[in-house]
Amino acid sequence: MAGRGSGGGYGPGRANEDNARFLLLGALLALYLLGGAAVFSALERPHERQARQRWEERLAGFGRRHNLSRDALRGFLRHFEEAAAAGVRVDGARPRWDFPGAFYFVGTVVSTIGFGMATPATVGGKLFLIVYGLLGCSSTLLFFNLFLERLITAIAHVTRWCGARRPGSPGRAAAGKPSVRVVLLALGAGSLALCGGAAALYAAAEGWGYLDAFYFCFVAFSTIGFGDLVSGQQARYDGRGLYRAANFVLLLAGVCCLYSLFNVVSVLVRQAVNWALGRAAGAGCRRGRGNAVGPGGGGGGRGARRLSGEAVSMKGLPAASRASPAVLQKQLYEAADSRASAPPADDGFSGGVGAFAVMNGRLAETSADR
């Protein structure tokens, strides 16, 4: 590889590539946010206006019937909002700060879901949350990484077993390393099945429609956590203890699966960004050096240069997506490792960054266990 193999370290050329990648992704994210805002505004703004108009009409009618001024009525409603924020409900929802409610709350804290249906109201509670969340969120992130490690290990074993049973493919059986597509399909199918099954349970237990229940599963499992729908908040359930346990297990498993899925999808996103940069700069590089990144990785060096974080061409994009996650991460994330002066490991796997370091290390071990 250009940076490490030649002893050149993290040079200006690589820094420029990383800066260009960062700026392009930032611009694409800005466009993505603008587009999303336009769509949601078009979909939801008319409904908001209608709801506000209905509310104003009902408020005015109630005031006339009961001879209440607008200021007095709004003052009473503010007291109701304060009570609702503290967990008081007209329909008698269960307490939020008994031990089961507090356990549910800390689960949403450390998983970073943060529904918002319960929040500390005391100074001591807010101070304790800061310290508790710092340690809890960090530990939970480590747990998610270890979950991803074991998931990749399981997929690697299944891939190796399938390759060994396939006639005439000894190379694939020996490698036993899942491609990014295999990992993506496995995680996508597992996450979809989990969300679908959990939505059926929540629809039956909470009285929601199935679409609302599926929407809740995605919002909760992805840790978006709007809080408009929250499970386990009713005062009574059939089989309350069993349902609470199932709710906890589903939330934990769902967050783990979608966290892993997002990590794998981000690999493909960065690969697409690399391809776009390669398309933009390819013509100039070919005219200047004659060793631009091409389908074969060719010119001016060994094929491993394609693994140094350079952009891939259109022909190289499908081939790269069939590479093992470890090789793909070496191509995409080596530039993020500022410790480029360290020599690469003999097993050919890069350390990666964050969860990908765990993924790459696990793949290296499973490959060595052949």
N, C-alpha and C positions, 0 to 999 in steps of 0.2 A: 504494500500500500504506500501511496506516495508520501504521506506525512510521516508515518512511523517507520516504514521500511527503509527510507533513505536517511533517517535521522534528522529530517528537516523540521519536525515538530509541527505545531499548529501555525502554518505560515499565512502570509497575507492573502494568498489566493483562496485558501480554505475559509479564511475569515470573511472574505468578500462573498463567497458562495453562501455562507451561513447567514450573513446580513441580508442578502437578496432573498433567501428563502423566508427569513423572518418577516421582511417587509411585505412580500407577496402574500404570505398567509395572513398577516394582519389586515391587508387590504381586502382579501377575500372574506375574512370574518366580518369586517365592517359592512361590506355589501350584503353578506348573509343576514346581519342584524337589521339593516335597512329594509331588505326584502321581507323578512319575517314581521317586522313592525307594520309594514304596509298591509300584509295579508291579514294579520290579527286585527288591525284597526278597521279594515273593511268588513271583517266578519263580526266583530264584537261591538263596535261603536253604535250601530243602529239599535241593538238590543239594550245597551246601556241607556241610550236616550229614552227609549220607550219605558224602561223600568223607572227611570228618574221621573218621567212625566206622570206615571201611574202613582208613584209614591207621593208626589206633591199634591195630586188630586185627593188621594185618600187622607193625607195629613190635613188639608184644608177642610175636607168634609167632616172629619172627626172633631176638629176644633169648633166648627159651627154647631154640630149636634150637642156638644158638651159645654159650649160657651167657654172655651179655653183660648187664650191668646197664643199666637204663634211662638212667642218667646218662652212662655211657661211650658208649652208642649215640648219644645226642643230641649229645654232644661231637663225635663223628666226623661226624655230619650237619651240624653247624655249619661244620666245615672244608670240607665239600663245598659248602655254600651260598656260602662265601667264594670258592672256586674258580670256581663257576658265575658269580658276579657279575663275576669278572675275565675271563670269556670261555672258561673251560675247560669242555669238554663230554665226556661219556662216548662219544658217537658220533662224535667227531672233527670238529666243525664247523671251518670255516675260521678263521684268525686274525682277530681284530677290529681289530688295530692295525697290520697291514701297510698299505701305501699305499692299495690299493683299499678296505680296510675303514675307514681313516681318512677317505678321501674320502666314503664313504657316511655316516660319522658327521657330518662337517661339513655335509653336505647336509641331514640331519635337524635340525641345529642352526639354520641360517639360515632354513629353511622353517618352524621352530617345530613340526615334527612331534614330535621328541623321543621316539623309541620307548623309550629306556631300556635297550636291550639292551647298549649300550656306554656307559660313563661314565668320565670321568677319575678315576684313582686317585691321582695324584701331586699335590703342592701346586702345582707349576709348571703342570700341565695344568689344574687348576681355576682358577687365576688367569688363565691365557691364555684360557680359555673365556669368562670374564666380559667381557673386553675384545673378544674376537673375536665373541662373540654380540651385543654391543651394536651394533657396526658392521654385522655381517652381517645381523641381523634387520631393522635399519632400512633397509638397502639392498634387501633382498628385498621388504619392504613397498612400497617405491617401485616396484620391478619389477612387483609385482602390480597396482599402480594403473595403471602404463603399459600393462600387458596389458589391463586393463579398458577403458582409453581406446581402444585399437586394436580391441577387440572391439565396442564400441559404434559405432565408425566403420564397421566392416564391416557390422554389422546395419543401420545407417542407409543405407548405399549399397544394400544388398539391398532394403530397404523402399522407397527412392526408385525403384529399378529396377522393382519389382513395381507400384508406384503408377503409373509412367509407362506400363506396358503394360496397365493396367486401363482399359477404355473408360469414358468418362464420369466420370472422377475426377481432373480436373486439379488440384484443390486438394490432394488427398492426394499427388499426384506432386510438387507443388511443395514441400510441407512436408518430405517425406522424413525425418521424425523418427520413430523407432520408439516405439511405446507401451510402457508398462511391461509389459503382458501379452505383447507380442511378445518383448521382451528376456527375460522370465521363461521363456517357452516355449522360446526358442532355447537359453538357458543350461541349462534343465532337460533338454531333449532331448540336448544335447551332453554334459552331465555323465553322464547315464544311459548313453549309448552308450559313452563313454569307460570308465566303471566296468565295464560289461558286457564290453567287449573285453579290458580289462586283467585282469578276473577270470578269463576263459578262459585267458589266458596264464599267470597265476600258478597256477591250478589244475593246468595241465599241467606246469609247471616245478617247482613246489614239492611236488606230491603232495597238495594240499589238495582238499577238496570244493569245489564251485562256490559254495555259499552262504558257506562260510568265506572263500573268495577274494574274493567280493563284499563281505563284511563288512570284510575287511582294506582293500579299496580305499576304502571310505567312511571308515574310521577314519584311514587314512593321508592321504587327499586332503583331509579336513576338518581335518587337523593335530591331531586328538584324540590319536592316537599312543599307544595303550595299551601296545603292545609284546608282547602275547600271541602275535601272529603278525607275523613280520618277514620280508620277502623278501630273497633273496640271501645267506642265512646258511649254506647248505650248503657242504660242502667241494668238491663236484664238480657241475657242470652240463654238459649237452650244449650246445655252443656258448656257453661261459661268457662270452667277451668280448661277443658280440652280446646275450646276455641281460642283462648288466650295463648296457650302453648303453640297451637298451629299458627296463629298470627305472628308470634315471635319468630318461629322457624322460617316461615315464608318471607318475612321481611329480611332476615339475615341472608337466606339463600338468594333472594332476588337481588339484593344489593351486591353480593359477591359476583353473581353472574353478569349483571349489567356493567359493573366496574371492569370486569375482564373483557367483556365485549367492546366497551368503549376503547380500551387500550389497543385491542387488535384493529378496530376500525381506524384509530389514529395512525396506525402504520400505513394503511392504504391511503389515507389523506395526505400524509407526508410524501408518500411515493408519487401521488398525483401532482403535488407541488413540485417535486423534483423533475418530473416529466415536463411540466409547463416551463420551468426554467431552462431545461435542456432544449426544448423547442425554440425558446426565445433566443438563446445564446448559441445554438448549434451552428448556424451559418457563419457567424463571425469567428467562432473557434476553428472551423474547418479552413477558412481562408487564412487565419493567422498562423496556426501551428501545424495543421494537418493531422493532429492527434486528438480531435474532439471526441466526445463520448458518442459512440455509435452503437449499432445493434450488437457488434461483437466485442465491444469494450476495447477496440483495437488501437493500433498506432502508438508508438512511443513508449511502450511499457507492457508489462504482463497484464493478463486479463483481470487480475485481482484489483486493478485500479478502479474498476466499477464498484468495488466494495468500500471505497474511501469516502462515500457521501456525495459523489457526483450525481448529477441528474441522469435519468435514463431516457432513452429514446422511445418512440412509439412501439418499435419492434421489441425493445427490451422490457417494456412494461408487463406484458403477459408472462414473459419468462421469469422476470423478477418476482412476480406474485406467486410463482410456483416454487420459489426457493424456500428453504427452511426459515422459520422465524428468526433463528440466530443469525443466518447470513443476511437476511433482510434488515435486521437491526444493525448489523455491522455497516451495511450500506447507508442506512438512514440516520443513525444516531451516533456514529463514531465522532462526527464533527462537534457534537455537544459535550464530548468528554475533553475537558481542558487538560487532562493529564496525558496528552498524546505522546509524551516522551517515553512512557513506559512501553517496553516491547510487548507485542501481542502474545497471547498464550499459544502453546503448540497445538491445542485442539482446534484452533480456527474459529473460536467463538469470542466475540467481543463482549466487554463487560456490560455495555448498554447503560441506560439511565433509568432510575426508579424501578417501576415494576418490570421493565424489560431486562434489567440486570438479573432479576430473579428468573425470568423466563429463559434467558440465554444460558444462565448457569445450569438450570434444570435440564435444558436440551443437551448441553455438553455432557452432563452426567449420564443421561439416558443413552446418548450415542456411544459413550465409552463403556457402557454395561453390556454391549453386544456379546 
